[in-house]
Amino acid sequence: MSTVGGLGSSQVSSEISTVEARLQAPITSLNAQVTTDKADISAWGNVGGAISTLSNSLAGIKDVSTINNRSVTTSANTVATASAAIGAQTGTYNLTNVTLAKTQEIYSAVLGSGAAKLSGSAGSLTFSLKSGKTESVSVGSGSLTLNGIAAAINKTPGGVQASIIGTAAGARLVLQGSATGSSQAFSVTGTGALAQFAYASGAATSGTEIRAQTASDATLSINGVPVTSTTNTLGSAISGLTISLAGSGNTSISVSSAPTSLSAAVGGVAGSLNAAIALIAKETKFVPASSASAAKSGPLLGNFTATDLSNQLLSAVSGAAASGLSANAIGLTVSSAGTVSFSNTAFTAAYAQNPTGVQALVGQIYKTLDSITTGAIGGSGSSTNTSGTTTKNTGSIGAQTASLSGVVTSIDSQVAQITKQNNTQIQLLIAQYTAAENASTAASITQSYLSIFNSTSSSSG
């Protein structure tokens, strides 16, 4: 008599799990590689962001000639203030006997409230400026109030503006030139109910109108030279200097070299540069194991492209020299720990002694750093190879990221293919075990039948 044995369900499950673990091993290894590559991609993204920030800050020193290098002070801001353009002539300018340019202003006799209707018929007002310009305003009978007349005048932009001033005795119509200067003096003629506002230019009083202020030019002397202006802003009296007159009297204006704007721009570059170097150091750092923790390393540890980029950035500062000046002389220093610092005091002192040399050195630093950042993150341009294919310039960081992304895509494809094959093998194995189990069950049934048959045969004999 023979015996056919079968595997129990727990044994089958154990066998399948063992096979699945063996088949999963290469997938686990590949997924670990994907995790590492994605960490590298993320690290490069961080580095690229820091380099992009540095590139943006470089725009502040791209063209030193466009950065304001002048400082202006005035001895009496109540008389005048000033601003200097790039390259304005340095020196001191004495402003004496300053009088302001004024608008013409006249006002009417007291006529009652602003809303009170005037007696008389509808009419018009005509304003004639000394410059030769005229403007006319018609007022209908329904608007014959001081408020209505002022509103009609102000609806038409021109040389005269109107307002109402109320007093205890009543209201007055005030007419004021819209611009300063003697050429803005005006006369007024009127018809109908508006004839009472007629005024002859230059008169202290004319009919019911009273002159409050005469239109006049600004007058002053600059270093003894007489100057007149129709406005209180002098934009061409001194080349590169804009003077705003504020009151009568005397003041002096001093224009000197001042690297304030340039210093701030260089300081901004230094800050962005230091941040980029620190970020690369973080991504390439190795921390030895200690009693409290295991060893740790940055994703880009040992990556030549990353360490070379950091070295280039540091060398752009430490190796900069122009016109007998070094970066250290203008306040840019690199420490032994690989950090960049900036001293505004040192920069200002160096600029005071040699502004042209400082500007030349800043220009050199810009060119070097711009070349490095463009090489790292690419630029707006593209290149075409011999086969005619055009490729956007993504820089070394983009190349690193693209390469890693390609590897990740390839591994993902491998994992998908292996997983498919594994699933097929597992299903085949399950089918084989099922078939074996079925065969074992059938054999057991046959064995039992034969045992019964043999027993019956023996009893009959």
C-alpha positions as CSV (number, residue, x, y, z in Angstrom):
1,M,0.0,0.0,0.0
2,S,1.4,3.4,-1.0
3,T,0.7,6.9,0.7
4,V,0.3,10.2,-1.1
5,G,1.0,13.2,1.2
6,G,-0.2,16.9,0.6
7,L,1.1,20.3,1.7
8,G,-1.1,22.3,4.1
9,S,-2.4,25.8,3.3
10,S,0.0,27.4,5.8
11,Q,2.9,25.6,4.2
12,V,1.9,26.8,0.7
13,S,1.5,30.4,1.9
14,S,4.9,30.2,3.5
15,E,6.5,28.9,0.3
16,I,4.8,31.6,-1.8
17,S,5.9,34.3,0.6
18,T,9.5,33.1,0.4
19,V,9.4,33.2,-3.4
20,E,7.8,36.7,-3.3
21,A,10.5,38.0,-1.0
22,R,13.2,36.6,-3.3
23,L,11.6,38.2,-6.3
24,Q,11.1,41.5,-4.5
25,A,14.8,41.9,-3.5
26,P,15.9,43.5,-6.8
27,I,12.9,45.8,-6.8
28,T,13.7,46.9,-3.3
29,S,17.3,47.7,-4.4
30,L,16.1,49.6,-7.4
31,N,13.6,51.6,-5.3
32,A,16.3,52.5,-2.9
33,Q,18.3,53.9,-5.8
34,V,15.3,55.9,-6.9
35,T,15.0,57.4,-3.4
36,T,18.7,58.4,-3.5
37,D,18.4,59.9,-7.0
38,K,15.3,61.9,-6.0
39,A,17.1,63.2,-2.9
40,D,19.9,64.3,-5.3
41,I,17.4,66.0,-7.6
42,S,15.8,67.8,-4.6
43,A,19.2,69.0,-3.4
44,W,20.1,70.3,-6.9
45,G,16.8,72.1,-6.9
46,N,17.7,73.8,-3.7
47,V,21.2,74.8,-5.0
48,G,19.6,76.0,-8.3
49,G,17.2,78.2,-6.3
50,A,20.1,79.8,-4.3
51,I,22.1,80.4,-7.5
52,S,19.1,81.9,-9.2
53,T,18.7,84.3,-6.2
54,L,22.3,85.2,-6.6
55,S,21.9,85.8,-10.3
56,N,18.9,88.1,-9.6
57,S,21.0,90.1,-7.1
58,L,23.7,90.6,-9.6
59,A,21.4,92.7,-11.7
60,G,22.0,95.4,-9.1
61,I,25.6,95.8,-10.1
62,K,25.4,94.8,-13.8
63,D,26.0,98.4,-15.0
64,V,27.8,100.5,-12.4
65,S,27.4,103.6,-14.5
66,T,23.6,103.4,-14.0
67,I,23.9,103.4,-10.2
68,N,23.5,106.8,-8.5
69,N,26.8,107.8,-7.0
70,R,26.0,111.3,-5.7
71,S,24.8,112.6,-2.3
72,V,23.1,115.9,-1.8
73,T,22.7,118.0,1.4
74,T,21.2,121.4,1.9
75,S,21.9,123.8,4.7
76,A,18.3,125.0,4.9
77,N,15.6,122.6,3.7
78,T,12.9,125.2,4.3
79,V,14.4,127.3,1.5
80,A,15.3,124.5,-1.0
81,T,15.9,120.8,-1.4
82,A,17.7,119.0,-4.2
83,S,18.5,115.6,-5.8
84,A,21.4,114.7,-8.0
85,A,21.5,112.5,-11.0
86,I,24.4,110.1,-11.8
87,G,27.6,111.9,-12.6
88,A,26.4,115.3,-11.4
89,Q,29.2,117.8,-10.8
90,T,30.4,117.7,-7.3
91,G,30.7,121.0,-5.4
92,T,28.9,123.5,-3.3
93,Y,26.2,125.9,-4.7
94,N,25.1,128.9,-2.8
95,L,21.5,130.0,-3.4
96,T,20.8,133.6,-2.2
97,N,17.9,136.0,-2.3
98,V,15.4,133.2,-3.1
99,T,11.9,134.2,-3.9
100,L,9.2,131.7,-5.0
101,A,7.3,131.6,-8.2
102,K,3.6,132.4,-7.5
103,T,0.3,132.0,-9.2
104,Q,-2.1,135.0,-9.7
105,E,-5.0,135.0,-7.3
106,I,-8.0,137.4,-7.1
107,Y,-11.2,137.3,-5.1
108,S,-14.6,138.9,-5.4
109,A,-16.6,141.1,-3.0
110,V,-18.8,139.3,-0.4
111,L,-21.9,138.2,-2.3
112,G,-23.9,136.0,0.1
113,S,-23.8,132.2,0.5
114,G,-22.3,130.0,-2.1
115,A,-25.7,128.6,-2.9
116,A,-27.5,131.9,-3.1
117,K,-28.7,132.8,-6.7
118,L,-27.1,135.9,-8.2
119,S,-29.3,138.6,-9.7
120,G,-29.1,139.0,-13.5
121,S,-29.2,136.9,-16.6
122,A,-27.1,133.9,-17.7
123,G,-23.7,134.9,-19.1
124,S,-20.1,133.9,-19.6
125,L,-16.6,134.5,-18.3
126,T,-13.6,134.8,-20.6
127,F,-10.1,134.4,-19.1
128,S,-7.2,135.9,-21.1
129,L,-3.7,134.8,-20.0
130,K,-0.6,136.9,-20.5
131,S,0.8,134.1,-22.6
132,G,-1.9,134.7,-25.2
133,K,-4.2,131.8,-24.3
134,T,-7.9,132.3,-23.7
135,E,-10.7,130.2,-22.3
136,S,-14.4,130.9,-22.0
137,V,-17.0,129.4,-19.6
138,S,-20.7,129.8,-20.0
139,V,-23.1,129.6,-17.0
140,G,-26.8,129.0,-17.5
141,S,-29.5,130.8,-15.5
142,G,-30.0,127.6,-13.4
143,S,-26.4,127.7,-12.2
144,L,-26.2,131.4,-11.3
145,T,-24.7,130.8,-7.8
146,L,-21.1,131.0,-6.7
147,N,-21.0,127.2,-6.3
148,G,-22.4,126.8,-9.9
149,I,-20.0,129.3,-11.4
150,A,-17.0,127.6,-9.6
151,A,-18.1,124.2,-10.8
152,A,-18.5,125.5,-14.4
153,I,-15.0,127.0,-14.4
154,N,-13.4,123.8,-13.0
155,K,-15.1,121.5,-15.5
156,T,-12.8,123.0,-18.2
157,P,-9.1,122.3,-17.5
158,G,-7.2,125.5,-18.3
159,G,-5.3,128.3,-16.9
160,V,-7.7,129.3,-14.1
161,Q,-9.2,127.4,-11.2
162,A,-12.1,128.5,-8.9
163,S,-13.0,128.0,-5.3
164,I,-15.4,129.4,-2.7
165,I,-14.4,130.9,0.6
166,G,-17.1,131.5,3.1
167,T,-17.0,134.3,5.7
168,A,-19.3,135.4,8.5
169,A,-20.6,138.1,6.1
170,G,-21.0,135.9,3.1
171,A,-19.0,134.1,0.4
172,R,-16.4,135.1,-2.1
173,L,-15.5,133.6,-5.5
174,V,-11.7,133.0,-5.6
175,L,-10.0,132.7,-9.0
176,Q,-6.4,131.3,-9.1
177,G,-4.0,130.6,-11.9
178,S,-3.3,126.9,-12.4
179,A,0.4,127.5,-12.9
180,T,3.1,129.8,-11.5
181,G,5.1,132.4,-13.4
182,S,4.5,135.9,-14.7
183,S,3.3,134.5,-18.0
184,Q,0.3,133.0,-16.2
185,A,-1.2,136.4,-15.2
186,F,-4.7,136.7,-16.4
187,S,-7.6,139.2,-17.0
188,V,-11.3,138.4,-16.8
189,T,-14.2,139.7,-18.8
190,G,-17.8,138.8,-18.2
191,T,-21.3,139.1,-19.6
192,G,-24.8,139.0,-18.0
193,A,-24.7,138.3,-14.2
194,L,-21.0,137.4,-14.5
195,A,-19.9,140.9,-15.6
196,Q,-19.3,141.8,-12.0
197,F,-16.3,139.4,-11.9
198,A,-14.4,141.3,-14.6
199,Y,-10.8,142.1,-13.7
200,A,-8.0,144.0,-15.5
201,S,-4.7,142.2,-15.3
202,G,-2.2,143.9,-13.1
203,A,-4.6,146.0,-11.2
204,A,-4.7,145.9,-7.4
205,T,-8.5,146.2,-7.6
206,S,-10.8,146.1,-10.6
207,G,-14.5,146.6,-10.1
208,T,-15.5,144.3,-7.3
209,E,-12.4,142.1,-7.8
210,I,-9.4,142.3,-5.5
211,R,-5.9,141.0,-6.3
212,A,-4.6,138.8,-3.5
213,Q,-1.4,137.6,-5.2
214,T,0.4,138.6,-8.4
215,A,1.7,135.9,-10.8
216,S,5.5,136.0,-10.7
217,D,8.6,134.1,-11.6
218,A,11.0,132.6,-9.0
219,T,14.2,134.6,-8.7
220,L,17.5,133.8,-7.0
221,S,21.2,133.9,-7.4
222,I,23.4,130.7,-7.7
223,N,26.9,131.4,-6.7
224,G,26.2,135.1,-7.6
225,V,24.6,134.4,-11.0
226,P,21.0,135.6,-11.3
227,V,18.5,133.0,-12.2
228,T,14.7,133.2,-12.9
229,S,12.2,130.3,-13.3
230,T,8.5,130.2,-14.1
231,T,8.2,127.3,-11.6
232,N,9.7,126.5,-8.2
233,T,11.5,123.5,-9.7
234,L,14.9,124.2,-11.4
235,G,15.9,121.2,-13.5
236,S,18.5,122.8,-15.8
237,A,20.1,125.6,-13.8
238,I,22.9,123.1,-12.7
239,S,23.7,120.1,-14.8
240,G,22.6,116.9,-13.2
241,L,20.9,118.7,-10.2
242,T,17.2,119.2,-9.7
243,I,16.4,122.0,-7.2
244,S,13.0,122.4,-5.5
245,L,12.5,125.8,-4.0
246,A,10.5,125.8,-0.8
247,G,10.7,129.3,0.7
248,S,12.4,132.6,0.6
249,G,15.9,133.1,1.9
250,N,19.4,131.7,1.5
251,T,20.8,128.1,1.5
252,S,23.7,126.1,0.2
253,I,23.6,122.8,-1.7
254,S,26.5,120.4,-1.5
255,V,26.9,117.6,-4.0
256,S,29.5,114.9,-3.2
257,S,30.5,111.4,-4.2
258,A,28.5,108.8,-2.3
259,P,28.5,105.1,-2.9
260,T,25.3,104.5,-0.9
261,S,23.3,102.9,-3.7
262,L,26.3,100.9,-5.0
263,S,27.3,99.8,-1.5
264,A,23.8,98.5,-0.9
265,A,23.8,96.6,-4.2
266,V,27.2,95.0,-3.5
267,G,26.0,94.1,0.0
268,G,23.0,92.4,-1.5
269,V,25.2,90.3,-3.8
270,A,27.4,89.4,-0.8
271,G,24.4,88.2,1.1
272,S,23.1,86.1,-1.8
273,L,26.6,84.7,-2.5
274,N,27.0,83.7,1.1
275,A,23.6,82.0,1.1
276,A,24.4,80.0,-2.0
277,I,27.8,78.8,-0.7
278,A,26.2,77.8,2.7
279,L,23.4,75.9,0.8
280,I,26.0,73.9,-1.2
281,A,28.0,73.2,2.0
282,K,24.8,71.9,3.6
283,E,24.0,69.6,0.7
284,T,27.6,68.2,0.6
285,K,28.2,68.0,4.3
286,F,29.3,64.9,6.2
287,V,28.5,64.5,9.9
288,P,30.5,61.7,11.6
289,A,28.6,59.3,13.9
290,S,28.5,60.1,17.6
291,S,27.2,58.4,20.7
292,A,23.9,60.1,20.1
293,S,23.4,59.6,16.4
294,A,24.6,57.7,13.3
295,A,26.7,59.3,10.6
296,K,24.8,61.6,8.2
297,S,25.7,63.0,4.8
298,G,24.2,65.5,2.4
299,P,22.7,64.1,-0.8
300,L,25.5,65.7,-2.9
301,L,28.4,64.5,-0.7
302,G,31.4,63.8,-3.0
303,N,29.7,65.4,-6.0
304,F,32.5,67.2,-8.0
305,T,30.1,69.5,-9.8
306,A,28.7,70.8,-6.5
307,T,32.0,71.3,-4.7
308,D,33.6,72.9,-7.9
309,L,30.7,75.3,-8.1
310,S,31.2,76.4,-4.5
311,N,35.0,76.8,-5.1
312,Q,34.3,79.0,-8.2
313,L,32.0,81.2,-6.2
314,L,34.5,81.7,-3.4
315,S,37.3,82.4,-5.9
316,A,35.3,85.0,-7.7
317,V,35.6,87.1,-4.5
318,S,39.0,86.0,-3.0
319,G,40.7,86.3,-6.4
320,A,39.2,89.5,-7.6
321,A,41.6,92.4,-8.3
322,A,41.4,95.5,-10.4
323,S,43.0,99.0,-10.5
324,G,45.3,98.0,-7.7
325,L,42.4,97.0,-5.4
326,S,41.4,93.7,-4.1
327,A,38.0,92.5,-2.9
328,N,39.3,92.7,0.7
329,A,40.1,96.4,0.2
330,I,36.5,97.2,-0.6
331,G,35.1,95.2,2.3
332,L,34.5,91.8,0.7
333,T,36.3,89.1,2.7
334,V,36.3,85.3,2.6
335,S,36.8,83.6,5.9
336,S,38.8,80.4,6.5
337,A,35.4,78.7,7.0
338,G,34.4,79.6,3.5
339,T,31.9,82.4,4.3
340,V,31.7,85.8,2.6
341,S,31.2,89.0,4.6
342,F,30.8,92.6,3.5
343,S,31.8,95.9,5.3
344,N,29.9,99.0,4.2
345,T,32.4,101.1,6.2
346,A,35.4,99.7,4.3
347,F,33.6,100.0,1.0
348,T,32.7,103.7,1.6
349,A,36.3,104.5,2.6
350,A,37.7,102.8,-0.5
351,Y,35.2,104.5,-2.7
352,A,36.2,107.9,-1.3
353,Q,39.8,107.3,-2.1
354,N,39.4,105.7,-5.5
355,P,35.8,105.7,-6.9
356,T,36.9,104.7,-10.4
357,G,39.0,101.8,-9.1
358,V,36.1,100.5,-6.9
359,Q,33.7,100.7,-9.8
360,A,36.1,98.7,-12.0
361,L,36.5,96.0,-9.4
362,V,32.8,95.7,-8.8
363,G,32.4,95.4,-12.6
364,Q,34.9,92.6,-12.7
365,I,33.2,90.7,-9.8
366,Y,29.9,91.0,-11.6
367,K,31.3,89.5,-14.9
368,T,32.9,86.6,-13.0
369,L,29.9,85.8,-10.9
370,D,27.5,86.2,-13.9
371,S,29.6,83.8,-15.9
372,I,29.5,81.3,-13.0
373,T,25.8,81.5,-12.4
374,T,25.0,81.3,-16.1
375,G,27.1,78.2,-16.3
376,A,25.3,76.7,-13.4
377,I,21.6,77.6,-14.1
378,G,21.8,78.5,-17.8
379,G,20.5,81.6,-19.5
380,S,17.8,82.7,-21.9
381,G,19.8,81.5,-24.9
382,S,19.9,78.1,-26.7
383,S,22.4,76.2,-28.8
384,T,22.1,74.3,-32.1
385,N,24.2,71.2,-32.8
386,T,25.6,70.0,-36.1
387,S,22.4,68.0,-36.8
388,G,20.3,71.1,-36.4
389,T,18.8,70.2,-33.0
390,T,18.2,73.2,-30.8
391,T,18.7,72.8,-27.1
392,K,17.9,75.3,-24.3
393,N,20.9,76.2,-22.1
394,T,20.0,74.8,-18.7
395,G,23.5,74.9,-17.2
396,S,25.3,72.3,-15.3
397,I,22.6,72.0,-12.6
398,G,20.0,71.4,-15.2
399,A,22.2,68.8,-16.8
400,Q,22.7,67.0,-13.5
401,T,19.0,67.1,-12.8
402,A,18.1,65.9,-16.3
403,S,20.5,63.0,-16.0
404,L,19.1,61.9,-12.6
405,S,15.6,62.2,-13.8
406,G,16.4,60.0,-16.8
407,V,17.8,57.4,-14.4
408,V,14.7,57.5,-12.3
409,T,12.5,57.1,-15.3
410,S,14.6,54.2,-16.5
411,I,14.5,52.5,-13.1
412,D,10.7,53.0,-12.7
413,S,10.3,51.3,-16.1
414,Q,12.5,48.4,-14.9
415,V,10.6,48.1,-11.7
416,A,7.3,48.0,-13.6
417,Q,8.6,45.3,-16.0
418,I,10.1,43.2,-13.1
419,T,6.9,43.5,-11.1
420,K,4.9,42.3,-14.1
421,Q,7.2,39.3,-14.5
422,N,7.1,38.6,-10.8
423,N,3.3,38.6,-10.7
424,T,3.3,36.2,-13.6
425,Q,5.7,33.9,-11.8
426,I,3.7,34.0,-8.6
427,Q,0.4,33.3,-10.3
428,L,2.1,30.3,-12.1
429,L,3.5,29.1,-8.8
430,I,0.1,29.4,-7.2
431,A,-1.4,27.4,-10.1
432,Q,1.2,24.7,-9.7
433,Y,0.6,24.4,-6.0
434,T,-3.2,24.3,-6.6
435,A,-2.8,21.6,-9.2
436,A,-0.5,19.6,-6.9
437,E,-3.0,20.0,-4.0
438,N,-5.8,18.8,-6.2
439,A,-3.7,15.9,-7.4
440,S,-2.8,15.0,-3.8
441,T,-6.5,15.1,-2.8
442,A,-7.5,12.9,-5.7
443,A,-4.7,10.4,-4.7
444,S,-5.9,10.3,-1.1
445,I,-9.5,9.5,-2.2
446,T,-8.2,6.7,-4.5
447,Q,-6.1,5.3,-1.7
448,S,-9.1,5.2,0.7
449,Y,-11.2,3.5,-1.9
450,L,-8.6,0.9,-2.5
451,S,-8.2,0.2,1.2
452,I,-12.0,-0.4,1.5
453,F,-11.9,-2.7,-1.6
454,N,-9.1,-4.7,-0.3
455,S,-10.7,-5.1,3.1
456,T,-14.0,-6.3,1.6
457,S,-12.2,-8.8,-0.6
458,S,-10.4,-10.3,2.4
459,S,-13.6,-10.7,4.3
460,S,-15.3,-12.6,1.4
461,G,-12.5,-15.1,1.2
